[in-house]
Amino acid sequence: MHRYVLILDKQNIRALADKIVLVLGVMLFIGILIPSVRETIGMVMDILMSPILSIVGDENFFLILSVLAIITAIYSTLIQKYMVDQSKMFEVQEKMKIFQKEMKEARETQNTYMLKRLEEQQAEMMQEQMGMLKGQFKPMLYIVLVSIPFFMWAFYYVGTHPEASMIFPFWGEQLLSDRVFVMFTFWIFWYFMCSLAFSQVLRKFMNIRAPGM
């Protein structure tokens, strides 16, 4: 009886934690669209990050940026590893590939019998895909709780230190606030390149395949 109550309590705590993460994650998603909220998040994070930056030095801000990108990559990869049902995800993906291939062949050969059978399966396939996407949504909110505050701090710092620069391969020294192309500034470009590169290495090491692969 006591064991059942304990398990039930753990389930309730986990369900409550998921709801809190859902609310906070959605609020952050909406909040980053509002300039005043972005600035507030950046200023709060600056209180935490300033002591670290004072030790490293403002001239080495790009090192902090690199470390934050790597932390984000590690955190997001671990979340996806342990919160996403990888086997189920790839099972649905393989079924969808087979379904699409059969549908293409049926249309090309005008096989009405096969088309009718596949059309009957289509609703089931769409339902499985929606279930897979729903399973990936919750981990994404967990990732957002860590990545967005770090990202907003970097956004705030570069905005208040327009002289911050970094030496890039082939480009030489560039202001981090300058644009590489369209909306991508140099600091965003560097952040995503570091995060993406480290994430790919970590995924390979942990045998995690990206969705759709």
C-alpha positions as CSV (number, residue, x, y, z in Angstrom):
1,M,0.0,0.0,0.0
2,H,2.8,2.4,1.0
3,R,4.7,1.5,-2.1
4,Y,1.7,2.2,-4.3
5,V,1.2,5.6,-2.7
6,L,4.9,6.3,-3.2
7,I,4.8,5.4,-6.9
8,L,1.6,7.5,-7.3
9,D,3.3,10.4,-5.6
10,K,6.3,10.2,-7.9
11,Q,3.9,10.1,-10.9
12,N,2.1,13.1,-9.7
13,I,5.3,15.0,-9.1
14,R,6.5,14.2,-12.6
15,A,3.2,15.2,-14.1
16,L,3.3,18.5,-12.2
17,A,6.9,19.1,-13.3
18,D,5.9,18.5,-16.9
19,K,3.1,21.0,-16.6
20,I,5.5,23.6,-15.0
21,V,8.0,23.0,-17.8
22,L,5.3,23.3,-20.4
23,V,4.0,26.7,-19.0
24,L,7.6,28.1,-18.6
25,G,8.7,26.9,-22.0
26,V,5.7,28.4,-23.8
27,M,6.1,31.7,-21.9
28,L,9.8,31.8,-22.9
29,F,8.8,31.1,-26.5
30,I,6.3,34.0,-26.5
31,G,8.6,36.2,-24.4
32,I,11.5,36.2,-26.8
33,L,9.2,37.9,-29.3
34,I,8.9,40.9,-27.0
35,P,11.9,43.2,-26.8
36,S,11.4,44.2,-23.2
37,V,11.2,40.6,-22.1
38,R,14.3,39.7,-24.0
39,E,16.1,42.6,-22.3
40,T,14.8,41.6,-18.9
41,I,16.0,38.0,-19.3
42,G,19.4,39.2,-20.5
43,M,19.8,41.6,-17.5
44,V,18.9,38.9,-15.0
45,M,21.3,36.4,-16.6
46,D,23.9,39.1,-16.7
47,I,23.9,39.2,-12.9
48,L,24.9,35.5,-12.9
49,M,27.3,35.7,-15.8
50,S,29.2,39.0,-15.0
51,P,31.4,37.4,-12.3
52,I,32.4,34.7,-14.7
53,L,33.1,37.2,-17.5
54,S,35.1,39.4,-15.1
55,I,37.5,36.4,-14.5
56,V,37.8,35.5,-18.2
57,G,37.9,39.1,-19.4
58,D,35.6,41.0,-21.8
59,E,38.2,40.5,-24.6
60,N,37.5,36.7,-24.3
61,F,33.8,36.9,-24.5
62,F,33.9,34.6,-27.5
63,L,35.2,31.8,-25.2
64,I,32.2,32.2,-23.0
65,L,30.0,32.1,-26.0
66,S,31.7,28.9,-27.2
67,V,31.3,27.3,-23.8
68,L,27.6,28.2,-23.7
69,A,27.1,26.8,-27.1
70,I,28.7,23.5,-26.0
71,I,26.7,23.4,-22.8
72,T,23.5,23.8,-24.9
73,A,24.6,21.0,-27.3
74,I,25.3,18.6,-24.4
75,Y,22.1,19.4,-22.6
76,S,19.9,19.2,-25.6
77,T,21.6,15.9,-26.8
78,L,21.1,14.3,-23.4
79,I,17.5,15.4,-23.2
80,Q,16.8,13.9,-26.6
81,K,18.7,10.8,-25.7
82,Y,16.7,10.0,-22.5
83,M,13.3,11.6,-23.1
84,V,12.7,10.7,-26.7
85,D,11.8,7.1,-27.6
86,Q,14.4,6.6,-30.3
87,S,13.3,3.1,-31.4
88,K,9.6,4.2,-31.7
89,M,10.6,7.4,-33.6
90,F,12.7,5.5,-36.2
91,E,10.0,2.8,-36.5
92,V,7.5,5.4,-37.4
93,Q,10.0,7.0,-39.8
94,E,10.7,3.7,-41.6
95,K,7.0,2.9,-41.9
96,M,6.4,6.4,-43.4
97,K,9.3,5.9,-45.9
98,I,7.8,2.5,-47.0
99,F,4.3,4.0,-47.2
100,Q,5.5,7.0,-49.3
101,K,7.4,4.6,-51.6
102,E,4.3,2.3,-52.1
103,M,2.1,5.3,-52.6
104,K,4.4,6.6,-55.3
105,E,4.5,3.2,-57.1
106,A,0.8,2.9,-56.9
107,R,0.2,6.3,-58.5
108,E,2.8,5.6,-61.2
109,T,1.3,2.2,-62.1
110,Q,-2.3,3.5,-61.5
111,N,-2.9,0.5,-59.2
112,T,-6.4,1.5,-57.9
113,Y,-6.5,-1.5,-55.5
114,M,-3.2,-0.5,-53.8
115,L,-4.2,3.2,-53.8
116,K,-7.4,2.4,-52.0
117,R,-5.6,0.2,-49.4
118,L,-2.9,2.9,-48.8
119,E,-5.5,5.7,-48.5
120,E,-7.2,3.6,-45.8
121,Q,-3.8,3.4,-44.0
122,Q,-3.1,7.1,-44.4
123,A,-5.1,8.3,-41.4
124,E,-3.3,5.8,-39.2
125,M,0.1,6.9,-40.5
126,M,-0.8,10.5,-39.9
127,Q,-1.9,9.7,-36.3
128,E,1.4,7.9,-35.6
129,Q,3.4,10.9,-37.0
130,M,1.4,13.3,-34.8
131,G,2.2,11.1,-31.8
132,M,5.9,11.2,-32.7
133,L,5.9,15.0,-33.0
134,K,4.1,15.3,-29.7
135,G,6.7,13.1,-28.1
136,Q,9.4,15.4,-29.4
137,F,7.7,18.6,-28.2
138,K,8.1,18.1,-24.5
139,P,11.9,17.5,-24.7
140,M,12.1,20.7,-26.8
141,L,10.6,22.7,-23.9
142,Y,13.1,21.3,-21.5
143,I,15.9,22.4,-23.9
144,V,14.3,25.9,-24.2
145,L,14.5,26.5,-20.4
146,V,18.3,26.4,-20.5
147,S,19.2,27.5,-24.1
148,I,17.0,30.6,-24.3
149,P,18.3,32.3,-21.1
150,F,21.9,31.8,-22.2
151,F,21.0,33.0,-25.7
152,M,19.2,36.1,-24.4
153,W,22.2,36.9,-22.2
154,A,24.6,36.8,-25.2
155,F,22.1,38.9,-27.1
156,Y,22.0,41.4,-24.3
157,Y,25.8,41.5,-23.9
158,V,26.5,42.0,-27.5
159,G,23.9,44.7,-27.6
160,T,25.5,46.6,-24.8
161,H,29.1,46.0,-26.0
162,P,29.0,46.8,-29.8
163,E,32.8,46.9,-29.8
164,A,33.0,43.2,-29.0
165,S,34.9,41.4,-31.7
166,M,36.4,38.0,-32.7
167,I,38.9,36.7,-35.2
168,F,37.2,34.4,-37.6
169,P,39.0,32.0,-40.0
170,F,39.1,33.5,-43.5
171,W,37.2,36.6,-42.4
172,G,39.7,38.0,-40.0
173,E,38.6,40.2,-37.1
174,Q,34.9,41.0,-37.1
175,L,32.5,42.8,-34.8
176,L,30.2,40.3,-33.3
177,S,27.2,42.6,-33.8
178,D,27.8,42.9,-37.5
179,R,25.7,40.8,-39.9
180,V,27.0,37.7,-41.8
181,F,23.8,37.5,-43.9
182,V,20.2,38.5,-43.4
183,M,19.4,38.4,-39.7
184,F,22.5,36.3,-38.7
185,T,25.1,38.3,-36.9
186,F,28.6,37.0,-36.3
187,W,28.0,36.0,-32.7
188,I,24.8,34.1,-33.6
189,F,26.7,32.4,-36.5
190,W,29.6,31.4,-34.2
191,Y,27.1,30.2,-31.4
192,F,25.2,27.9,-33.8
193,M,28.3,26.6,-35.5
194,C,29.9,25.6,-32.2
195,S,26.6,24.1,-30.9
196,L,26.0,22.2,-34.1
197,A,29.5,20.9,-34.5
198,F,29.7,19.6,-30.9
199,S,26.2,18.2,-31.0
200,Q,27.1,16.2,-34.1
201,V,30.2,14.7,-32.4
202,L,28.2,13.9,-29.3
203,R,25.3,12.3,-31.3
204,K,27.8,10.1,-33.1
205,F,29.5,9.1,-29.8
206,M,26.1,8.4,-28.1
207,N,24.7,6.7,-31.3
208,I,21.8,9.2,-31.6
209,R,20.5,9.7,-35.1
210,A,18.8,12.9,-36.0
211,P,15.1,12.8,-36.9
212,G,14.5,12.0,-40.6
213,M,17.9,10.3,-41.0
